[in-house]
């Protein structure tokens, strides 16, 4: 081979190798870039819907789950509790849930889809403290007319067992009802209410 002649085979080989190495480099740099665009498992867990099994919840019991970093309370109410709610209408600030603190399907006297189950975000609407749950009378010094509910010890706000705020306390509105739906008699999804009615 003369100095001026080109080794075409060698050139093809080097071109192929350069193309393969360059392509591998592009893929190697693209994968981490693309993976940063998809949310991490932790991010999905914080903001995504949460499925909850309520089959073991007895009347009067409260179950707490986290959704979007907030505590969500699920409380199973008995018939006495449901009957007591109507007797409190004159004592609570927003008895018919006129203020928009709940989805439309929970704008009723029970503030829920199924009257037996209350689902609320467990943060006081005054300053975001977490109220204590006192399910019935006789367990605390909240007055002889206390029929159960939530008491925020930070500033004295009180809520009934529908999450409705009492008159004359610092909290301005009822507890917030998050979006949710029943997917069976024993399971609910918090954070997704598509198809709920």
PyMOL commands that set and color helices and strands:
alter all, ss='L'
color gray80, all
select helices_A, chain A and resi 8-35+41-47+79-87+104-106
alter helices_A, ss='H'
color red, helices_A
select strands_A, chain A and resi 50-53+62-67+70-76+117-121+132-134+149-151+158-159+180-184+187-190
alter strands_A, ss='S'
color yellow, strands_A
deselect
rebuild
show_as cartoon
